Amino acid sequence: MTNFVSEFFRFALKLVLAALGLVFVVSLLAAALIVLAFSLLKSLITGKKTAPAMVFSRFQKFSPDGMWPGAPRREGYDSGAGKPGAASDVVDVEVREIKGEPDKRLP
């Protein structure tokens, strides 16, 4: 009889712990979804990107391979940009004078 009672209590304890674990996981998921919804709502109202989106876009902007390693190289990326004497620093423009109001510079 004691064996049956101990087995019953073990089973009941496992059931209670599994239910508590399930409630914990579901509550964490709900909290994450609520934070995500408020973050997206804030970004829609303010017109600014969310922080994770900005981090990934900056990474993608300055990475020659884009987001994923092994992806084909993006066109227009110059690995020498920003270095003195790099070809990307030279801009050939035609100089012309703009007539109109004189310069209003502060002394």
C-alpha positions as semicolon CSV with decimal commas, in nm:
position;residue;x (nm);y (nm);z (nm)
1;M;0,000;0,000;0,000
2;T;0,280;0,242;0,081
3;N;0,437;0,174;-0,259
4;F;0,114;0,274;-0,434
5;V;0,085;0,595;-0,228
6;S;0,447;0,693;-0,293
7;E;0,407;0,629;-0,667
8;F;0,088;0,833;-0,670
9;F;0,258;1,126;-0,495
10;R;0,555;1,108;-0,733
11;F;0,323;1,119;-1,029
12;A;0,123;1,407;-0,879
13;L;0,443;1,600;-0,804
14;K;0,568;1,549;-1,161
15;L;0,234;1,669;-1,293
16;V;0,238;1,982;-1,073
17;L;0,600;2,065;-1,165
18;A;0,528;2,018;-1,536
19;A;0,223;2,245;-1,509
20;L;0,425;2,510;-1,324
21;G;0,700;2,491;-1,587
22;L;0,444;2,526;-1,864
23;V;0,289;2,830;-1,693
24;F;0,636;2,984;-1,653
25;V;0,726;2,937;-2,021
26;V;0,390;3,068;-2,141
27;S;0,417;3,374;-1,916
28;L;0,769;3,452;-2,046
29;L;0,643;3,419;-2,402
30;A;0,347;3,648;-2,329
31;A;0,576;3,908;-2,168
32;A;0,809;3,901;-2,468
33;L;0,517;3,945;-2,707
34;I;0,383;4,239;-2,505
35;V;0,724;4,411;-2,506
36;L;0,755;4,350;-2,881
37;A;0,408;4,492;-2,943
38;F;0,482;4,808;-2,739
39;S;0,818;4,848;-2,914
40;L;0,658;4,824;-3,257
41;L;0,380;5,062;-3,154
42;K;0,636;5,313;-3,027
43;S;0,833;5,289;-3,351
44;L;0,517;5,347;-3,553
45;I;0,421;5,653;-3,346
46;T;0,767;5,813;-3,334
47;G;0,872;5,711;-3,685
48;K;1,207;5,581;-3,561
49;K;1,337;5,229;-3,606
50;T;1,359;4,999;-3,306
51;A;1,702;4,946;-3,151
52;P;1,753;4,588;-3,278
53;A;1,654;4,694;-3,631
54;M;1,904;4,981;-3,619
55;V;2,186;4,755;-3,500
56;F;2,127;4,503;-3,777
57;S;2,089;4,772;-4,043
58;R;2,418;4,933;-3,936
59;F;2,590;4,596;-3,940
60;Q;2,452;4,527;-4,285
61;K;2,549;4,874;-4,409
62;F;2,914;4,849;-4,308
63;S;2,969;4,480;-4,375
64;P;3,103;4,390;-4,719
65;D;2,929;4,053;-4,712
66;G;2,596;4,183;-4,584
67;M;2,420;4,004;-4,303
68;W;2,513;3,645;-4,375
69;P;2,861;3,501;-4,422
70;G;2,907;3,333;-4,757
71;A;2,657;3,559;-4,930
72;P;2,770;3,722;-5,254
73;R;2,948;4,055;-5,208
74;R;2,730;4,360;-5,248
75;E;2,790;4,603;-5,530
76;G;2,911;4,951;-5,449
77;Y;3,102;4,852;-5,138
78;D;3,454;4,991;-5,135
79;S;3,677;4,823;-4,880
80;G;3,921;5,116;-4,900
81;A;3,664;5,378;-4,807
82;G;3,777;5,610;-4,533
83;K;4,148;5,549;-4,590
84;P;4,356;5,849;-4,698
85;G;4,429;5,845;-5,068
86;A;4,160;5,593;-5,148
87;A;3,996;5,624;-5,489
88;S;3,657;5,673;-5,329
89;D;3,773;6,004;-5,172
90;V;3,824;6,176;-5,508
91;V;3,522;6,357;-5,649
92;D;3,542;6,525;-5,988
93;V;3,301;6,821;-6,005
94;E;3,264;7,133;-6,216
95;V;3,304;7,454;-6,017
96;R;3,052;7,730;-6,087
97;E;2,961;8,053;-5,915
98;I;2,611;8,089;-5,775
99;K;2,484;8,443;-5,813
100;G;2,226;8,581;-5,577
101;E;2,236;8,685;-5,215
102;P;2,578;8,751;-5,066
103;D;2,719;8,524;-4,798
104;K;2,560;8,580;-4,460
105;R;2,838;8,450;-4,243
106;L;2,867;8,538;-3,877
107;P;3,183;8,729;-3,779
